[in-house]
Amino acid sequence: MTKRRVGTAPHRTFWTTETVQAIETYQAQHQIPSFSAAAETLVRLGLNQSPAEVLTPIIVSTVRREFAVGMERIVRLLVYDIIETGVAQRLAGAAVYHLYEQTEPRSGPEKYDLVKQQIRDDAYRTFSRAKISTTLDELAAVNDELEQEGEA
């Protein structure tokens, strides 16, 4: 069931087929997301209300739809980011563990746990004290350095 706009109440009305088609045509022409908003706009026009009052249902309906679409996209991107972060963490952990197994075969797990904790602590310190823009600038600088090393 769709959510109603705040301050609206359901009201059962009967429309002729011609009126429904006219409202749907108006809705399509003006790209209004909901039938109710289109119908209310036409009613307000018929009542000679001000343009601000006439446009209110269209604006509210459009904003609500676009907000829902945008939030869905943001949530999807966050989920993808979480998955990719988990994959990256596991790959990095395996690489560190393998590195310490090769260099110090007997102290691999203990050394790995210590290094992992130090890296996690450093990440928390970095992200908790820095502004996001500063962190992004630092990451961009590191990326530039890596690209320059790759070109050399």
C-alpha positions as CSV (number, residue, x, y, z in Angstrom):
1,M,0.0,0.0,0.0
2,T,1.4,3.4,-1.0
3,K,1.9,6.0,1.7
4,R,-0.2,9.1,1.7
5,R,1.2,12.6,1.8
6,V,1.0,14.1,5.3
7,G,-2.2,16.1,5.7
8,T,-4.2,14.1,3.2
9,A,-7.2,11.9,3.8
10,P,-8.6,9.1,1.6
11,H,-11.9,10.1,0.0
12,R,-13.7,7.6,-2.2
13,T,-14.9,9.3,-5.4
14,F,-16.3,8.0,-8.6
15,W,-14.9,9.1,-11.9
16,T,-16.2,8.6,-15.4
17,T,-14.0,6.7,-17.9
18,E,-13.5,9.9,-19.9
19,T,-12.5,11.8,-16.8
20,V,-10.0,9.1,-15.8
21,Q,-8.5,9.1,-19.3
22,A,-8.3,12.9,-19.2
23,I,-6.5,12.9,-15.8
24,E,-4.2,10.1,-17.0
25,T,-3.4,12.1,-20.2
26,Y,-2.7,15.2,-18.1
27,Q,-0.5,13.1,-15.8
28,A,1.5,11.7,-18.7
29,Q,1.9,15.1,-20.4
30,H,3.2,16.7,-17.3
31,Q,5.1,13.6,-16.0
32,I,3.3,13.7,-12.7
33,P,4.2,10.5,-10.7
34,S,0.7,9.8,-9.2
35,F,-2.8,9.9,-10.4
36,S,-4.0,11.5,-7.2
37,A,-1.5,14.4,-7.5
38,A,-2.6,15.0,-11.1
39,A,-6.3,14.9,-10.1
40,E,-5.7,17.2,-7.2
41,T,-3.8,19.6,-9.4
42,L,-6.7,19.8,-11.9
43,V,-9.2,20.3,-9.1
44,R,-7.1,23.1,-7.7
45,L,-6.9,24.7,-11.1
46,G,-10.6,24.5,-11.4
47,L,-10.9,26.2,-8.0
48,N,-8.8,29.1,-9.3
49,Q,-6.2,28.6,-6.5
50,S,-2.8,30.3,-6.7
51,P,0.0,28.6,-8.7
52,A,1.8,27.7,-5.5
53,E,-1.2,25.9,-4.2
54,V,-1.9,24.2,-7.6
55,L,1.7,22.9,-7.9
56,T,2.0,21.6,-4.3
57,P,0.7,18.0,-5.0
58,I,2.9,17.7,-8.1
59,I,6.0,18.8,-6.3
60,V,5.4,16.7,-3.2
61,S,4.6,13.6,-5.3
62,T,7.7,14.1,-7.5
63,V,10.1,14.8,-4.5
64,R,8.8,11.7,-2.7
65,R,9.3,9.5,-5.7
66,E,12.8,10.8,-6.5
67,F,13.8,10.6,-2.8
68,A,12.8,6.9,-2.7
69,V,14.7,6.2,-5.9
70,G,17.8,8.0,-4.6
71,M,17.7,6.3,-1.2
72,E,17.4,2.9,-2.9
73,R,20.4,3.6,-5.0
74,I,22.4,4.8,-2.0
75,V,21.5,1.7,0.0
76,R,22.5,-0.5,-2.9
77,L,25.8,1.2,-3.2
78,L,26.5,0.9,0.5
79,V,25.7,-2.8,0.4
80,Y,28.1,-3.3,-2.6
81,D,30.8,-1.3,-0.7
82,I,30.4,-3.5,2.4
83,I,30.8,-6.6,0.3
84,E,33.8,-5.3,-1.5
85,T,35.4,-4.1,1.8
86,G,34.9,-7.6,3.2
87,V,36.6,-9.2,0.2
88,A,39.5,-6.7,0.3
89,Q,40.0,-7.3,4.0
90,R,40.1,-11.1,3.5
91,L,42.6,-10.8,0.6
92,A,44.8,-8.4,2.5
93,G,44.7,-10.6,5.5
94,A,45.7,-13.6,3.5
95,A,48.5,-11.7,1.9
96,V,49.9,-10.5,5.2
97,Y,49.5,-14.0,6.8
98,H,51.3,-15.5,3.8
99,L,54.1,-12.9,4.0
100,Y,54.8,-13.7,7.6
101,E,54.6,-17.4,7.0
102,Q,57.4,-17.1,4.4
103,T,59.6,-14.8,6.5
104,E,59.1,-16.2,10.0
105,P,57.4,-19.6,9.7
106,R,57.0,-20.2,13.4
107,S,55.5,-16.9,14.3
108,G,53.0,-16.5,11.5
109,P,49.7,-16.6,13.4
110,E,50.9,-14.5,16.3
111,K,52.6,-11.9,14.1
112,Y,49.7,-11.8,11.8
113,D,47.2,-11.1,14.7
114,L,49.6,-8.3,16.0
115,V,50.0,-6.7,12.6
116,K,46.2,-7.0,11.9
117,Q,45.4,-5.2,15.2
118,Q,48.0,-2.5,14.5
119,I,46.5,-1.8,11.1
120,R,43.0,-1.7,12.5
121,D,44.0,0.7,15.3
122,D,45.7,2.9,12.7
123,A,42.7,2.9,10.5
124,Y,40.4,3.8,13.4
125,R,42.7,6.6,14.5
126,T,43.0,8.0,10.9
127,F,39.3,8.0,10.1
128,S,38.0,9.1,13.5
129,R,40.2,12.2,13.7
130,A,40.3,13.3,10.1
131,K,37.6,15.0,8.0
132,I,36.5,12.9,5.1
133,S,37.8,15.5,2.6
134,T,41.3,15.3,4.2
135,T,41.3,11.5,4.1
136,L,40.2,11.6,0.4
137,D,43.0,14.1,-0.3
138,E,45.6,11.8,1.4
139,L,44.3,8.8,-0.6
140,A,44.5,10.7,-3.8
141,A,48.1,11.7,-3.1
142,V,49.0,8.1,-2.4
143,N,47.3,7.1,-5.6
144,D,49.2,9.7,-7.6
145,E,52.5,8.4,-6.0
146,L,51.7,4.8,-7.0
147,E,50.8,5.9,-10.6
148,Q,54.1,7.8,-10.9
149,E,56.0,4.8,-9.6
150,G,54.2,2.6,-12.1
151,E,55.2,4.9,-15.0
152,A,58.9,4.9,-13.9
